[in-house]
Amino acid sequence: MSLHQLYVALLIGGLVLLASIAATRLATGAGLPSLLLFLGVGVLLGEDGLGLDFDSAQLAQGLGTAALGVILVEGGLTTRFSDIRKVLAPAGVLATVGVGVSTLITAGAVHWLLGMDWQLALLLGAIVSSTDAAAVFSVLRVVPLPRRLGGLLEAESGFNDAPAVILVLLFSVTPLTLEPGAIVATLVYELAIGTMIGLGCGFLGAMALRRIALPAAGLYPLATFGLGMLAFAAAGSAHASGFLAAYLAGVVLANSGLPHRSATRSFAEGSGWLAQIGVFVILGLLVSPDELLDEILPAIVAGLVLLLLARPLSVVVSLLGFRVPWREQVFLSWAGLRGAVPIVLATYPIVAGVPDSGRLLNIVFILVVVFTLIQGPSLRLVAERLHLIPRDTTREIQVDAAPLDVLGAELMTMTVLPGSRLHNVTVLELRLPDPSVITLIIRDGQSFVPQPITRLEVGDELLIVTTSATRELAERRLRAVSRRGKLAYWFDEYGEPG
């Protein structure tokens, strides 16, 4: 690629990114998951639009899988464990048993109603069986649900990609051989090892970040996000579930009290949005609109079966042992949004060479677009009709462990050494430049908040909060008083360095 071609590619990429961001605002106002407009941008750029030729299902699969890893890390890093702690069990059952029930019902229906052969029917059922993390997370940002219900929907969408991917890979083998024992063993292995790797990377990474002082605040979000992607890649390399590992690592890291949580959350959200835009635009490029017309009827039939039969039954069966009110079960049934995950998974059988699997991509594309248009805008109305939106929708405050970088402030520490004339000077007499303040003194192993009349003593350790603009002045004042005492200015001592 020449330098000119590189500039042209970056120009097109930048314009697509800005157009997609503008589309996000439009979609949010309409109550739609942004994926529809991102897909539209991709279709517009494709062969039947502006003429960009892209037909590599293998490249789309690789980029899409990586993007889903990023999205799941972002979902984990923005999840509060307190919201999902009490719903881990039902979410886990929904993500496993629910996926299985939905797969079998959808596959059976499209086999008998549409005459689709069993391999394609099972693949279609598995592909559309899981709710989409990106779509669900975007809806939760605008629909204020009760914490238990929102946590259940969020945890399910974070967990259920893994079983769906495993089933799709198992059903993509040609010729298809269904051995229940082998399927269960594969599911158990991939989910168990993925869980272990995700939790291990999360806990070990959190321990390391609490003990290592990085030289710049901006490195903490990078390190935290990198640990999530490390879990994703490590689990994939071990032939385990990278999606589950990525989400669990993110949840552990986000809830371990690490510094710069606000910056990390913002970085994760930005990375998640970038991944969503990229994967949806690529998937939109992959689809040829002129090939969609023949698959409209199968897509509508499969979508109706999924929406009205497979998803509700999977919810009911999965939650039989849990006390989940019927109203919440109805909402969970309606809120099973599909998005990037099914379209990415539809590329797996194509890459594997499953006969006639190109149909699945077109069917899934239509299904996602049509039923997102139906479900997305209606979610808030459904929640209101079921009386699920709390009267008090005030969002809970987020307390950051290290907001100094956000405020443009800095934390300084110093010790009063023997011979320093800071000894016996009061905090008031120190006259640090405004808005610098001594927030804590550690003396003889005991810490306390000083008063204006508190006198400094040799051996005191001081914690001083100041702004970046006044830090140098505060340092010079401390040096000046240490050299000549509280009357340092009278002796023309201004604390110059050295």
C-alpha positions as CSV (number, residue, x, y, z in Angstrom):
1,M,0.0,0.0,0.0
2,S,1.4,3.4,-1.0
3,L,1.4,6.4,1.3
4,H,-1.3,8.0,-0.8
5,Q,-3.5,4.9,-0.5
6,L,-2.9,4.9,3.3
7,Y,-4.1,8.5,3.6
8,V,-7.2,7.7,1.5
9,A,-8.0,4.7,3.7
10,L,-7.6,6.8,6.8
11,L,-9.8,9.5,5.4
12,I,-12.6,7.1,4.5
13,G,-12.2,5.4,7.9
14,G,-12.4,8.7,9.7
15,L,-15.5,9.8,7.8
16,V,-17.2,6.4,8.4
17,L,-16.4,6.7,12.1
18,L,-17.8,10.3,12.4
19,A,-20.9,9.3,10.4
20,S,-21.5,6.3,12.7
21,I,-21.1,8.5,15.8
22,A,-23.6,10.9,14.4
23,A,-25.9,8.0,13.6
24,T,-25.6,6.9,17.3
25,R,-27.2,10.1,18.5
26,L,-30.0,9.7,16.0
27,A,-30.6,6.0,17.0
28,T,-30.6,6.9,20.7
29,G,-33.2,9.5,20.2
30,A,-35.4,7.0,18.3
31,G,-34.9,4.3,21.0
32,L,-33.1,2.0,18.6
33,P,-29.9,0.0,19.2
34,S,-27.2,1.8,17.1
35,L,-26.3,-1.4,15.3
36,L,-29.0,-0.8,12.7
37,L,-27.5,2.4,11.4
38,F,-24.0,1.0,11.6
39,L,-25.1,-1.9,9.4
40,G,-26.8,0.6,7.1
41,V,-23.5,2.5,6.7
42,G,-21.8,-0.8,5.7
43,V,-24.5,-1.7,3.2
44,L,-24.3,1.9,1.8
45,L,-20.5,1.5,1.3
46,G,-20.9,-2.0,-0.3
47,E,-21.1,-3.2,-3.9
48,D,-24.7,-2.1,-4.3
49,G,-24.0,1.3,-2.8
50,L,-20.8,3.2,-3.3
51,G,-19.1,0.1,-4.8
52,L,-16.6,-1.0,-2.2
53,D,-15.9,-4.7,-2.9
54,F,-15.7,-6.9,0.3
55,D,-16.6,-10.6,0.3
56,S,-14.2,-12.2,2.7
57,A,-16.2,-14.2,5.2
58,Q,-13.0,-15.4,6.8
59,L,-11.7,-11.8,7.4
60,A,-15.1,-10.8,8.7
61,Q,-15.1,-13.7,11.1
62,G,-11.7,-12.9,12.5
63,L,-12.4,-9.2,12.9
64,G,-15.9,-9.8,14.2
65,T,-14.6,-12.3,16.8
66,A,-12.0,-9.9,18.0
67,A,-14.5,-7.1,18.2
68,L,-16.9,-9.3,20.2
69,G,-14.0,-9.9,22.6
70,V,-13.6,-6.1,23.0
71,I,-17.3,-5.6,23.5
72,L,-17.5,-8.3,26.2
73,V,-14.5,-6.9,28.0
74,E,-16.2,-3.5,27.9
75,G,-19.4,-5.1,29.2
76,G,-17.5,-6.6,32.1
77,L,-15.7,-3.4,33.0
78,T,-18.9,-1.4,33.1
79,T,-20.8,-4.1,35.2
80,R,-21.2,-3.6,39.0
81,F,-21.0,-6.9,40.7
82,S,-23.6,-5.7,43.3
83,D,-26.1,-5.6,40.4
84,I,-25.5,-9.2,39.2
85,R,-24.4,-10.9,42.5
86,K,-27.9,-12.2,43.4
87,V,-28.8,-13.2,39.9
88,L,-25.7,-15.2,38.9
89,A,-27.5,-18.5,39.2
90,P,-30.6,-17.7,37.1
91,A,-28.4,-15.9,34.6
92,G,-26.1,-18.9,34.3
93,V,-29.1,-21.2,33.7
94,L,-30.6,-18.8,31.1
95,A,-27.2,-18.7,29.4
96,T,-26.9,-22.5,29.1
97,V,-30.2,-24.3,29.4
98,G,-32.0,-21.3,27.8
99,V,-29.6,-21.4,24.8
100,G,-30.1,-25.1,24.4
101,V,-33.9,-24.9,24.6
102,S,-34.0,-22.0,22.2
103,T,-31.7,-23.8,19.7
104,L,-33.8,-27.0,19.7
105,I,-37.2,-25.2,19.3
106,T,-36.0,-22.9,16.6
107,A,-34.2,-25.7,14.7
108,G,-37.3,-28.0,14.9
109,A,-39.6,-25.2,13.7
110,V,-37.6,-24.1,10.7
111,H,-37.0,-27.8,9.8
112,W,-40.7,-28.6,9.7
113,L,-42.1,-25.3,8.5
114,L,-39.4,-24.4,5.9
115,G,-38.0,-27.8,5.0
116,M,-34.5,-26.7,6.0
117,D,-32.1,-29.7,6.4
118,W,-31.2,-30.5,10.0
119,Q,-27.6,-29.2,9.9
120,L,-28.7,-25.8,8.6
121,A,-31.7,-25.8,11.0
122,L,-29.5,-26.5,14.0
123,L,-26.9,-23.9,13.0
124,L,-29.7,-21.3,12.6
125,G,-31.1,-22.2,16.0
126,A,-27.7,-21.9,17.6
127,I,-26.7,-18.7,15.8
128,V,-29.8,-16.8,17.0
129,S,-30.1,-18.4,20.4
130,S,-28.1,-15.9,22.5
131,T,-29.0,-12.3,23.3
132,D,-26.5,-9.7,22.0
133,A,-24.3,-8.1,24.6
134,A,-23.8,-4.8,22.6
135,A,-27.5,-4.4,22.0
136,V,-28.5,-5.2,25.5
137,F,-25.9,-2.9,27.1
138,S,-27.1,-0.1,24.8
139,V,-30.7,-0.6,25.8
140,L,-29.9,-0.7,29.5
141,R,-28.3,2.7,29.2
142,V,-31.7,4.3,28.3
143,V,-34.3,2.1,29.9
144,P,-34.2,2.4,33.7
145,L,-35.0,-1.1,34.9
146,P,-35.0,-2.5,38.5
147,R,-31.5,-3.5,39.5
148,R,-32.4,-7.2,39.8
149,L,-34.0,-7.3,36.3
150,G,-31.3,-5.2,34.7
151,G,-28.6,-7.2,36.3
152,L,-30.2,-10.5,35.2
153,L,-30.5,-9.3,31.6
154,E,-27.0,-7.9,31.6
155,A,-25.4,-11.1,33.1
156,E,-27.2,-13.4,30.7
157,S,-26.0,-11.4,27.7
158,G,-22.5,-11.5,29.0
159,F,-22.6,-15.3,29.6
160,N,-24.7,-16.7,26.8
161,D,-22.4,-15.9,23.9
162,A,-20.0,-18.7,25.0
163,P,-22.5,-21.7,24.7
164,A,-23.9,-20.3,21.4
165,V,-20.4,-20.2,19.9
166,I,-19.6,-23.7,21.1
167,L,-22.8,-25.1,19.6
168,V,-22.2,-23.3,16.3
169,L,-18.7,-24.7,16.0
170,L,-20.0,-28.2,16.9
171,F,-22.8,-28.0,14.3
172,S,-20.4,-26.7,11.6
173,V,-18.6,-30.0,11.3
174,T,-19.2,-31.8,8.0
175,P,-20.6,-34.4,8.0
176,L,-22.7,-33.6,11.1
177,T,-22.4,-36.1,13.9
178,L,-24.5,-35.6,17.0
179,E,-23.1,-37.3,20.0
180,P,-24.8,-35.9,23.2
181,G,-22.0,-37.1,25.4
182,A,-19.3,-35.4,23.3
183,I,-21.4,-32.2,23.1
184,V,-21.9,-32.0,26.9
185,A,-18.2,-32.8,27.5
186,T,-17.1,-30.0,25.1
187,L,-19.5,-27.5,26.7
188,V,-18.3,-28.3,30.2
189,Y,-14.6,-28.1,29.3
190,E,-14.8,-24.9,27.4
191,L,-17.0,-23.1,30.0
192,A,-15.0,-24.4,33.0
193,I,-11.6,-23.6,31.6
194,G,-12.9,-20.2,30.3
195,T,-14.2,-19.4,33.7
196,M,-11.0,-20.3,35.4
197,I,-8.8,-18.3,33.0
198,G,-11.2,-15.3,33.2
199,L,-11.3,-15.2,37.0
200,G,-7.5,-16.0,37.2
201,C,-6.6,-13.1,34.9
202,G,-9.0,-10.8,36.7
203,F,-7.8,-11.5,40.3
204,L,-4.1,-11.8,39.5
205,G,-4.2,-8.6,37.3
206,A,-6.0,-6.7,40.1
207,M,-3.4,-7.8,42.6
208,A,-0.6,-6.6,40.3
209,L,-2.2,-3.3,39.5
210,R,-2.8,-2.5,43.2
211,R,0.9,-3.1,44.0
212,I,2.6,-1.5,41.0
213,A,2.6,2.3,40.7
214,L,2.5,3.1,37.0
215,P,4.2,6.3,35.9
216,A,1.1,7.8,34.2
217,A,-2.6,7.7,35.0
218,G,-3.4,6.9,31.3
219,L,-1.6,3.5,31.6
220,Y,-4.1,2.2,34.1
221,P,-7.0,2.0,31.6
222,L,-4.7,0.4,29.1
223,A,-3.4,-2.2,31.5
224,T,-6.9,-3.0,32.8
225,F,-8.3,-3.4,29.3
226,G,-5.3,-5.3,28.2
227,L,-5.8,-7.9,31.0
228,G,-9.3,-8.5,29.7
229,M,-8.1,-9.1,26.2
230,L,-5.3,-11.3,27.6
231,A,-8.0,-13.5,29.2
232,F,-9.9,-13.6,25.9
233,A,-6.8,-14.7,23.9
234,A,-5.5,-17.1,26.6
235,A,-8.8,-18.9,26.8
236,G,-9.1,-19.1,23.0
237,S,-5.6,-20.5,22.8
238,A,-6.5,-23.2,25.3
239,H,-9.6,-24.1,23.1
240,A,-11.8,-22.8,25.8
241,S,-14.4,-20.0,25.8
242,G,-12.7,-16.7,25.2
243,F,-15.9,-14.8,25.4
244,L,-16.7,-16.0,28.9
245,A,-13.2,-15.4,30.0
246,A,-13.2,-11.8,28.7
247,Y,-16.5,-10.9,30.4
248,L,-15.5,-12.5,33.8
249,A,-12.0,-10.8,33.7
250,G,-13.7,-7.5,33.1
251,V,-16.2,-7.9,35.9
252,V,-13.5,-8.9,38.4
253,L,-11.2,-6.0,37.4
254,A,-14.0,-3.5,37.5
255,N,-15.0,-4.5,41.0
256,S,-11.6,-4.8,42.6
257,G,-11.2,-1.2,43.8
258,L,-8.5,-0.3,41.3
259,P,-7.4,3.3,40.9
260,H,-8.7,5.5,38.1
261,R,-11.9,3.6,37.7
262,S,-13.7,6.5,35.9
263,A,-10.9,6.8,33.3
264,T,-10.9,3.0,32.8
265,R,-14.7,2.9,32.4
266,S,-14.6,5.8,29.8
267,F,-11.8,4.1,27.9
268,A,-13.6,0.8,27.9
269,E,-16.8,2.4,26.7
270,G,-15.0,4.2,23.9
271,S,-13.2,0.9,22.9
272,G,-16.6,-0.9,22.9
273,W,-18.2,1.7,20.7
274,L,-15.3,1.6,18.3
275,A,-15.5,-2.2,18.1
276,Q,-19.3,-2.1,17.5
277,I,-19.0,0.4,14.7
278,G,-16.2,-1.5,13.1
279,V,-17.9,-4.9,13.2
280,F,-21.3,-3.7,12.1
281,V,-19.9,-1.8,9.2
282,I,-17.8,-4.8,8.1
283,L,-20.9,-7.1,8.4
284,G,-22.9,-4.6,6.4
285,L,-20.3,-4.7,3.7
286,L,-20.4,-8.5,3.6
287,V,-24.1,-8.6,2.8
288,S,-25.3,-8.2,-0.8
289,P,-28.8,-6.5,-0.7
290,D,-29.8,-8.2,-4.0
291,E,-29.5,-11.6,-2.4
292,L,-31.7,-10.8,0.6
293,L,-35.1,-10.8,-1.2
294,D,-35.2,-14.6,-1.5
295,E,-34.7,-15.0,2.3
296,I,-37.2,-12.6,3.6
297,L,-39.9,-15.2,4.3
298,P,-37.6,-17.7,6.0
299,A,-36.2,-14.9,8.1
300,I,-39.6,-13.7,9.2
301,V,-40.8,-17.2,10.1
302,A,-37.6,-18.0,12.0
303,G,-37.8,-14.6,13.8
304,L,-41.5,-15.1,14.8
305,V,-40.7,-18.6,16.1
306,L,-37.8,-17.2,18.1
307,L,-39.7,-14.2,19.5
308,L,-43.1,-15.8,20.3
309,L,-42.1,-19.4,21.1
310,A,-38.5,-20.3,21.5
311,R,-37.4,-17.3,23.7
312,P,-40.4,-17.3,26.0
313,L,-40.2,-21.1,26.6
314,S,-36.5,-20.9,27.2
315,V,-37.1,-18.2,29.8
316,V,-39.9,-20.2,31.5
317,V,-37.9,-23.5,31.6
318,S,-34.7,-21.8,32.8
319,L,-36.4,-19.9,35.6
320,L,-38.6,-22.7,37.0
321,G,-36.5,-23.1,40.1
322,F,-36.2,-19.3,40.8
323,R,-38.7,-16.9,42.2
324,V,-38.8,-14.5,39.2
325,P,-42.2,-12.7,38.9
326,W,-44.1,-13.4,35.8
327,R,-43.9,-9.7,34.7
328,E,-40.1,-9.9,34.7
329,Q,-40.2,-13.2,32.7
330,V,-42.5,-11.5,30.1
331,F,-40.0,-8.6,29.8
332,L,-37.0,-11.0,29.6
333,S,-38.8,-12.9,26.8
334,W,-39.4,-9.7,24.8
335,A,-36.0,-8.2,25.5
336,G,-34.0,-11.0,23.9
337,L,-32.3,-8.6,21.4
338,R,-30.1,-10.0,18.6
339,G,-27.3,-8.0,17.0
340,A,-23.7,-8.5,16.1
341,V,-23.2,-11.9,17.7
342,P,-25.7,-13.8,15.4
343,I,-24.3,-12.1,12.2
344,V,-20.7,-12.9,13.2
345,L,-21.6,-16.4,14.1
346,A,-23.3,-16.8,10.7
347,T,-19.8,-16.5,9.1
348,Y,-18.5,-19.6,11.0
349,P,-20.3,-22.2,8.9
350,I,-19.4,-20.3,5.7
351,V,-15.7,-20.4,6.6
352,A,-16.1,-24.1,7.7
353,G,-17.5,-24.9,4.2
354,V,-20.9,-26.1,5.3
355,P,-23.0,-26.6,2.1
356,D,-25.6,-23.8,1.4
357,S,-24.5,-22.0,4.6
358,G,-24.4,-18.6,2.7
359,R,-28.2,-18.6,3.2
360,L,-27.8,-18.3,6.9
361,L,-26.0,-15.0,6.7
362,N,-28.8,-13.4,4.7
363,I,-31.5,-14.9,6.9
364,V,-29.8,-13.8,10.1
365,F,-29.2,-10.3,8.7
366,I,-32.9,-9.8,7.8
367,L,-34.0,-11.3,11.1
368,V,-31.7,-9.0,13.2
369,V,-32.8,-5.9,11.3
370,V,-36.5,-6.5,11.3
371,F,-36.9,-7.7,14.8
372,T,-34.6,-5.1,16.2
373,L,-36.9,-2.5,14.6
374,I,-39.8,-4.2,16.4
375,Q,-38.3,-4.9,19.8
376,G,-35.9,-2.0,20.3
377,P,-38.3,1.0,20.3
378,S,-40.9,-1.0,22.2
379,L,-38.8,-2.0,25.2
380,R,-39.5,1.1,27.3
381,L,-43.2,0.9,26.5
382,V,-43.3,-2.8,27.4
383,A,-41.5,-2.1,30.7
384,E,-43.9,0.7,31.5
385,R,-47.0,-1.5,30.7
386,L,-45.6,-4.2,33.0
387,H,-45.0,-1.6,35.7
388,L,-41.3,-2.4,35.8
389,I,-39.8,1.1,35.6
390,P,-39.1,2.4,39.2
391,R,-40.8,5.7,40.1
392,D,-37.5,7.0,41.3
393,T,-35.2,6.7,38.3
394,T,-32.4,8.8,39.8
395,R,-29.1,7.2,38.9
396,E,-26.8,6.1,41.7
397,I,-23.7,8.2,42.1
398,Q,-20.4,6.7,41.0
399,V,-17.6,7.3,43.5
400,D,-14.1,7.1,42.0
401,A,-11.1,5.9,44.0
402,A,-8.7,8.3,42.4
403,P,-10.3,11.3,40.8
404,L,-7.3,13.6,41.1
405,D,-6.4,13.3,37.4
406,V,-10.0,14.2,36.5
407,L,-9.9,17.4,38.7
408,G,-6.5,18.4,37.4
409,A,-5.1,17.9,40.9
410,E,-2.1,16.2,42.3
411,L,-1.2,14.4,45.5
412,M,2.2,15.3,47.0
413,T,3.9,13.7,50.0
414,M,6.9,14.9,52.0
415,T,8.6,14.1,55.3
416,V,9.8,16.7,57.9
417,L,13.5,15.8,58.3
418,P,15.7,16.5,61.3
419,G,17.1,20.1,61.1
420,S,14.2,21.3,59.0
421,R,12.7,24.6,60.1
422,L,9.3,23.3,59.3
423,H,9.5,21.9,62.9
424,N,7.1,23.7,65.2
425,V,5.5,25.7,62.3
426,T,1.7,25.6,62.4
427,V,-0.4,24.7,59.3
428,L,-1.8,28.2,59.2
429,E,1.7,29.8,59.4
430,L,2.9,27.6,56.5
431,R,0.6,29.6,54.2
432,L,0.6,27.2,51.2
433,P,-0.6,28.8,47.9
434,D,-4.4,28.5,47.4
435,P,-5.9,25.9,46.7
436,S,-3.2,23.7,48.2
437,V,-4.0,22.0,51.5
438,I,-2.5,19.5,53.9
439,T,-5.1,16.7,54.0
440,L,-3.4,14.2,56.3
441,I,-0.5,14.0,58.7
442,I,1.1,10.6,59.7
443,R,2.9,10.9,63.1
444,D,4.3,7.9,65.0
445,G,2.3,5.5,62.9
446,Q,-1.0,7.3,63.5
447,S,-2.8,9.4,60.9
448,F,-5.0,12.5,61.6
449,V,-6.5,15.4,59.7
450,P,-4.6,18.6,60.8
451,Q,-6.2,21.8,62.0
452,P,-4.9,25.3,61.3
453,I,-3.3,25.4,64.7
454,T,-1.6,22.0,64.3
455,R,2.2,22.3,64.6
456,L,4.4,20.2,62.4
457,E,7.1,18.0,64.0
458,V,10.2,16.2,62.9
459,G,9.3,12.9,61.4
460,D,5.8,14.0,60.2
461,E,4.7,12.6,56.9
462,L,2.4,15.1,55.0
463,L,-0.1,14.4,52.3
464,I,-0.8,17.6,50.4
465,V,-3.4,18.0,47.7
466,T,-2.7,20.8,45.2
467,T,-3.5,21.6,41.6
468,S,-1.2,21.1,38.7
469,A,-1.0,24.8,38.2
470,T,0.1,25.6,41.8
471,R,2.2,22.5,42.5
472,E,5.5,24.3,41.8
473,L,4.5,27.2,44.0
474,A,3.6,24.8,46.8
475,E,6.9,23.0,46.5
476,R,8.9,26.2,46.6
477,R,7.0,27.4,49.7
478,L,7.7,24.2,51.5
479,R,11.4,24.4,50.6
480,A,11.6,28.0,51.7
481,V,10.0,27.4,55.1
482,S,12.2,24.4,55.6
483,R,15.3,26.4,54.9
484,R,14.5,29.7,56.8
485,G,11.3,29.1,58.8
486,K,8.0,30.8,58.7
487,L,9.5,34.2,58.0
488,A,11.4,32.9,54.9
489,Y,10.2,35.7,52.7
490,W,11.7,38.3,55.1
491,F,15.1,36.7,54.4
492,D,14.5,36.7,50.6
493,E,14.1,33.0,50.6
494,Y,11.6,31.8,48.0
495,G,12.5,28.1,47.8
496,E,14.2,28.1,44.4
497,P,15.3,24.6,43.4
498,G,18.9,23.6,44.3
